[in-house]
Amino acid sequence: MALALSQYAERAMKDLEFVAARAGKSLQGVVDATKAYLDGDEAMAADAQSKACTPGVRMPGVGKA
């Protein structure tokens, strides 16, 4: 009986280690994806702001006497 329990515990430990490693990698993937998404938002916002300040865009009536 003790041998059977020992073998089961050994097998279960390997499975639990795999699950823990897999969960850790999954969570890191979520962190990395979220960071990339937020970095992309910042880049898009900066690009939109830059384009909004481009010379040549004038309000109607500006410069007329």
DASUL-V815785 format. One record per residue. N is the residue number from 1. OMEGA is omega as a letter, one per 40 degrees, with the letter a starting at -180 (999 if undefined). D_FIRST is the distance of its C-alpha to the first C-alpha in Angstrom with 2 decimals. Layout:
BEGIN
n=N omega=OMEGA d_first=D_FIRST
n=N omega=OMEGA d_first=D_FIRST
END
This chain:
BEGIN
n=1 omega=a d_first=0.00
n=2 omega=i d_first=3.79
n=3 omega=i d_first=5.41
n=4 omega=i d_first=5.17
n=5 omega=i d_first=6.31
n=6 omega=i d_first=8.58
n=7 omega=i d_first=9.98
n=8 omega=a d_first=10.64
n=9 omega=i d_first=12.31
n=10 omega=i d_first=14.26
n=11 omega=a d_first=15.49
n=12 omega=a d_first=16.34
n=13 omega=i d_first=18.19
n=14 omega=i d_first=20.32
n=15 omega=i d_first=21.20
n=16 omega=i d_first=22.15
n=17 omega=i d_first=24.22
n=18 omega=a d_first=25.97
n=19 omega=i d_first=26.75
n=20 omega=i d_first=28.11
n=21 omega=a d_first=30.21
n=22 omega=i d_first=31.51
n=23 omega=i d_first=32.44
n=24 omega=i d_first=34.22
n=25 omega=i d_first=36.21
n=26 omega=i d_first=37.10
n=27 omega=i d_first=38.39
n=28 omega=i d_first=40.37
n=29 omega=i d_first=41.86
n=30 omega=i d_first=43.03
n=31 omega=a d_first=44.59
n=32 omega=i d_first=46.32
n=33 omega=i d_first=47.60
n=34 omega=i d_first=48.93
n=35 omega=i d_first=50.69
n=36 omega=i d_first=52.26
n=37 omega=a d_first=53.42
n=38 omega=i d_first=54.99
n=39 omega=i d_first=56.60
n=40 omega=i d_first=58.03
n=41 omega=i d_first=59.47
n=42 omega=i d_first=61.16
n=43 omega=i d_first=62.58
n=44 omega=i d_first=63.89
n=45 omega=i d_first=65.45
n=46 omega=i d_first=67.12
n=47 omega=i d_first=68.43
n=48 omega=i d_first=69.82
n=49 omega=i d_first=71.50
n=50 omega=a d_first=72.98
n=51 omega=a d_first=74.36
n=52 omega=a d_first=75.79
n=53 omega=a d_first=77.81
n=54 omega=i d_first=79.24
n=55 omega=i d_first=83.03
n=56 omega=i d_first=85.06
n=57 omega=a d_first=83.57
n=58 omega=i d_first=86.35
n=59 omega=i d_first=86.82
n=60 omega=i d_first=89.55
n=61 omega=a d_first=92.93
n=62 omega=i d_first=92.12
n=63 omega=i d_first=94.94
n=64 omega=a d_first=97.57
n=65 omega=999 d_first=100.74
END
